Amino acid sequence: MKTLTVYFNGIRVGTLSQDISGKIMFQYDQEWLLSAGAHPISQSLPLRAEAFREAECIGFFGGLLPEEGIRIMIAKNLGITPGNDYAMLREIGGECAGAISLIDPETEAAPREHAYHRISLSELETILVTLPTRPLLAGEAEIRLSLAGAQNKLSIYHDEQGYAVPLHESPSTHILKPESEVFPGLIDNEDYCMRLAGEASLPCAKTRIETVGSHRCLLIKRYDRIGEGATLERLHQEDFCQALGISSRYKYQAEGGPSLVRCFELVRTASAEPAKDLIILFEAVLFNYLIGNNDAHGKNFSLLYTVSGTEPYVRLAPFYDLVSTAYYRELSPKMAMKIGGKYLPNDLRLRHWEAYWQDIGFSVKQALQRAGQFLERMDSILNTAPQSTVEEAIQTIIKTRIAIFRQNMHQA
């Protein structure tokens, strides 16, 4: 039996193990279970003495890891099997999303003090050049960074002095996404959609476009990190797939991933302020429809854990990865989650919106009023002239969908 020690903000909480057949298992430490501040590390992993089988814990722990082509390339660099979550967590699970760090007890006793390797802009540019063949710098000595998702990106420490690479289990402050060669204008697209969301009063991660040598990048401030330097701390978070115990491999509803109904149920039961968060999620779903974000799956929504007294205080996390996929005609128009039984935005009629609203526990009257107010908000922020062809195209998509939505509303 092989084991990794699971730490939550530097405190040992349990053990992730792998048996001879390759199956993983998670178990909380008895000391953690008996401690005054004991709490679960996931909605899907409630406190209990009994171990969690792979089917129960793979959704959370596998959800800490990158996906698709990024995962395959990392596995090649590390000399492991792409599907071996345990082996990948052993190698890169030091700095993960949220407050979790995993450590091999055979090589390290406990999390180390914060340590960073300062790099110049030219060194960062070199890293960006090699990122496609060495995602997340996997395999580099002392670097154990992990990020979920299928897009090339890098966890980085950034302050007034410049950039640094986190070492061992040291927390990062930002995520750096270089421009995509496959989808031109992607970082401009995401930056604009994130700014629009903020202007529409949706909580979202802060972004800005940075130029590193010949590379244009999107610099995203992590909302699950607070402070800086020696006082930098992790805030715990988990995406909806992790919270529901669903593997990242099945993040789309059509493949067994969360539906909007399950997402709203999760917020209703997990949030410390469900009335507020349900409204925010309601508006976010409408916003994603308006911008044409068809890739808004269960891993693109998260819960954020802060502390109130000794208990975790759970709220809907700020939004991230807001992109108009409709901007790229080669991408599927199929939405990641159905609205009123429909996957295609062009198929939506008022009856489908009404069915969706009722399914998530909103009255049609209440939902129509909320939606109307949100559309008015979007009208006001679209008065600003677009600053690029990307912004112009996204504005056209939004205005067209606002007009269609209002046409549907008038049928009520």
Helices and strands as residue ranges (DSSP letters): E 2-8, E 11-18, E 24-28, H 30-34, H 54-62, H 68-78, H 85-92, E 100-103, E 116-119, H 121-130, G 135-137, E 154-159, E 162-166, E 174-178, H 186-199, E 207-212, E 215-221, E 225-226, G 229-231, E 233-234, E 236-239, H 240-243, G 248-250, G 253-255, H 260-270, H 274-291, G 298-300, E 302-308, E 311-316, G 325-327, G 345-347, H 350-359, H 364-381, H 389-409
